């Protein structure tokens, strides 16, 4: 019996030591998730290199078995589909000096058949365009914008990857987007639909009193003279 108690005590001490060691190792590391959009410059076994329009030098990210690859709709895609020349958006965490990719959103690339005329470009191509106007309606499925140029309002769909920023490029909450706000919508045409990629929310122009208008009031006095005869 004493031997059994000794064994149990030893097991308890070992478990306590393991728990203490685990607690010491399990130091929380604060990471901040960020996104970068660009074109794949190089894709190797452990890294993905992205070239963006804003940075002169390409950005290198490491990736792990936990890194997920999805298309624009959020559907998983094989890592083998990621290759140089593809437009992507990388969601990453900065860990020390390293940038670790957590999710890679693979967008469609413009492809042309070999030796084909210009008209034979695949219908799946996307062209990013911008449109400025005022929000007419904003619902869970679409944002409707009325422009000065178009008689009818234009309807854009949006996704979880659609970004919302102010005029300075600072992110804003989707909750601030509402009817009556002036916006600029950057969108891709996908078949018959227009998908908003970025929405720049501008300041609403408050109705200022019109400059003072001088109204001239003229007072006319009529004098009638009556002569007694």
Beta strands, then each sheet from edge to edge (+ up, - down):
strand 1: 33-43
strand 2: 47-51
strand 3: 59-71
strand 4: 87-95
strand 5: 98-106
strand 6: 128-138
strand 7: 142-146
strand 8: 154-165
strand 9: 182-190
strand 10: 193-201
sheet 1: 1+ 2- 3+ 5+ 4- 1+
sheet 2: 6+ 7- 8+ 10+ 9- 6+
end
